[in-house]
Amino acid sequence: MTRRERGVSLIVRGWLGGSMTKQQAKQKKGVEKKTPFAVSSRGLQKARQKLVAELGLEKYVLDLDLNGYAVVPPEVTGVTAAQLDRLTEVLLAKSEELVGCPFTIAEGAASELDFGDYRGTLELQSGAKPSQFQLMQLCTFDRSFRDLAVNPVATALMRYVIGPYTTRFSSHNCFVKWKGEGYGESLGLHCDQGGVPQPWGRVALNANCNWCLTDYTLADGAFACVAGSHHRNSQPVMPQ
């Protein structure tokens, strides 16, 4: 993505299913019996659908339904180039504070990073050397990250993915990666709700939002996802 196109990509990771309750079965047979939960859910769903329309997000909602992700440009999210520069500046400074060497957008880490014998789960599966680290709890770093967390466009789309249910802010992290073997042939493809028993249903259990602060290119390590794979209702299986 070019600097002008930088926006937010929303990635649907998986789905949740369940069996029909006795209450639902009665309603299906024509026995109408309203519950506070059902009324509340319908009201919440209508409110979220109204917000999508007010923000002009119908195109991105369609992308989410068809592909499992949507790329939203900054003219829609309202995030400015100055804000993106501030976010990048803070992350570079925090990266140096964590690992002890400077980082630049052009060159990456100024020194060779040695992880010793450490191997993460995906590295163990692929056999590749670690080539990334993670910064946690970004909202504690700077007000600019809290602004991202409550961005109305991003939250509206993620809540659309979740459906008429209560949502919570579960994590706010940054992966700092550089050129290397990556995850090998598997590309590190995975679903974030792997702990949920399969098969999954049609309701997403979680939704991810990735803010692209720098250019996404194939040469520089683009984010990888498989369009439409959310319809499989299961974890990716290699080499499928």
VENHULIN-V451552 format. One record per residue. N is the residue number from 1. SS is DSSP state (h for helix, s for strand, l for the rest). NEAR is the number of other ideal C-beta (glycine too) atoms within 12 Angstrom. Layout:
BEGIN
N_SS_NEAR / N_SS_NEAR
END
This chain:
BEGIN
1_l_25 / 2_l_14 / 3_h_20 / 4_h_14 / 5_h_22 / 6_l_30 / 7_s_35 / 8_s_40 / 9_s_34 / 10_s_42 / 11_s_34 / 12_s_43 / 13_l_37 / 14_l_36 / 15_l_32 / 16_s_27 / 17_l_19 / 18_l_16 / 19_l_8 / 20_l_13 / 21_l_14 / 22_h_12 / 23_h_16 / 24_h_16 / 25_h_13 / 26_h_16 / 27_h_16 / 28_h_13 / 29_l_12 / 30_l_8 / 31_l_12 / 32_l_11 / 33_l_18 / 34_l_15 / 35_l_15 / 36_h_10 / 37_h_17 / 38_h_19 / 39_h_14 / 40_h_16 / 41_h_20 / 42_h_18 / 43_h_16 / 44_h_22 / 45_h_22 / 46_h_15 / 47_h_18 / 48_h_30 / 49_h_21 / 50_h_17 / 51_h_23 / 52_h_29 / 53_h_16 / 54_h_14 / 55_l_26 / 56_l_19 / 57_l_32 / 58_h_21 / 59_h_20 / 60_h_32 / 61_h_29 / 62_h_16 / 63_h_25 / 64_h_36 / 65_h_25 / 66_h_17 / 67_h_23 / 68_l_29 / 69_s_35 / 70_s_39 / 71_s_30 / 72_s_36 / 73_s_22 / 74_h_28 / 75_h_16 / 76_h_26 / 77_h_34 / 78_l_22 / 79_l_30 / 80_l_18 / 81_h_19 / 82_h_12 / 83_h_25 / 84_h_32 / 85_h_19 / 86_h_22 / 87_h_33 / 88_h_29 / 89_h_21 / 90_h_28 / 91_h_33 / 92_h_30 / 93_h_20 / 94_h_26 / 95_h_32 / 96_h_23 / 97_h_16 / 98_h_21 / 99_h_26 / 100_l_14 / 101_l_21 / 102_l_18 / 103_s_31 / 104_s_19 / 105_l_21 / 106_l_13 / 107_l_14 / 108_s_27 / 109_s_27 / 110_l_17 / 111_l_15 / 112_l_13 / 113_l_25 / 114_l_15 / 115_l_17 / 116_l_8 / 117_l_10 / 118_l_15 / 119_l_17 / 120_l_21 / 121_h_15 / 122_h_25 / 123_h_23 / 124_h_17 / 125_h_19 / 126_h_24 / 127_l_15 / 128_l_24 / 129_l_25 / 130_l_30 / 131_l_29 / 132_s_30 / 133_s_29 / 134_s_20 / 135_s_30 / 136_l_17 / 137_l_18 / 138_h_28 / 139_h_21 / 140_h_15 / 141_l_28 / 142_l_24 / 143_h_16 / 144_h_27 / 145_h_31 / 146_h_19 / 147_h_25 / 148_h_36 / 149_h_28 / 150_l_19 / 151_l_28 / 152_h_25 / 153_h_33 / 154_h_36 / 155_h_28 / 156_h_36 / 157_h_42 / 158_h_41 / 159_h_34 / 160_h_37 / 161_h_39 / 162_h_34 / 163_l_27 / 164_l_23 / 165_l_24 / 166_l_14 / 167_l_22 / 168_l_14 / 169_l_24 / 170_l_18 / 171_l_19 / 172_l_27 / 173_l_26 / 174_s_32 / 175_s_27 / 176_s_32 / 177_s_30 / 178_l_29 / 179_l_16 / 180_l_21 / 181_l_21 / 182_l_28 / 183_l_30 / 184_h_19 / 185_h_15 / 186_h_24 / 187_l_22 / 188_l_29 / 189_l_28 / 190_l_28 / 191_l_31 / 192_l_25 / 193_l_28 / 194_l_19 / 195_l_15 / 196_l_23 / 197_l_17 / 198_l_19 / 199_l_16 / 200_l_29 / 201_l_22 / 202_l_18 / 203_s_25 / 204_l_37 / 205_l_32 / 206_l_32 / 207_s_39 / 208_s_35 / 209_s_40 / 210_s_31 / 211_s_37 / 212_l_32 / 213_l_32 / 214_l_31 / 215_l_21 / 216_l_25 / 217_l_15 / 218_l_12 / 219_l_8 / 220_l_20 / 221_l_24 / 222_l_19 / 223_l_28 / 224_l_23 / 225_l_28 / 226_l_24 / 227_l_20 / 228_l_16 / 229_h_27 / 230_h_39 / 231_h_21 / 232_h_22 / 233_l_27 / 234_l_23 / 235_l_26 / 236_l_25 / 237_l_14 / 238_l_16 / 239_l_8 / 240_l_11
END
